[in-house]
Amino acid sequence: MRRYGRACLFAGTIAALGVALVAGQQAPPTPSPEDYQKRSRDFSAGMEKKGLAEPFRGITANGTVAPNLFQLRATGVSTAPVRTAAAAFLKSLDEAQRRKALFKENDVEWRKWANQHVYFRDGVSFQEMTGPQREAAFKMLRHHSAPRA
C-alpha cells in the first residue's frame, strides 16, 4: 500500500508541475478585429483569384456538372410582380448602394458568391440597409421565390 501511495504522490506532483508550467504560458494574443478582417479579406481575395482562374464548367453539387439544370421555356407565369418588386428595391437604395448592387449580366460577380462567414462579398449587405430597404429586398425575394404553377 505504501508503494501505491508514493506512486500516487509522485504522479500528483508531476501533474501539478505540468499544470503550473502550462498555466505559466501565455495564450497567443487574440487578433484585433482589424487584423481578423484583413486576414479574412486576404483569404477571400485569394480564393476568388483561384476560382476565377478556372473556366466556368457549370453548376455542381458534388464536383460533377449537372447538365440541363434549368431549361429556358415559356411558363405562362407573369414576371411583372418580381420586376415591380426589384424596381422598388432598387429605388429604395441610395446612389452608392445602387452602384454596389447592380452588375452587368456577364459580370464575374455571380461566380464570386460564397456562403461562408468569413467571405467578404461585394454588393450591399443587409447591415448597410435601412429597415425599409431590407423590407423591399425581402419583398423582392418573396416574389422571386413564389411557387410556380
HELIX and SHEET records of a PDB file:
HELIX    1   1 ARG A    2  GLY A   24  1                                  23    
HELIX    2   2 PRO A   33  ALA A   53  1                                  21    
HELIX    3   3 ALA A   80  SER A   92  1                                  13    
HELIX    4   4 GLU A   95  ALA A  101  1                                   7    
HELIX    5   5 GLU A  109  LYS A  112  1                                   4    
HELIX    6   6 PHE A  126  GLU A  128  5                                   3    
HELIX    7   7 GLY A  131  HIS A  144  1                                  14    
END                                                                             
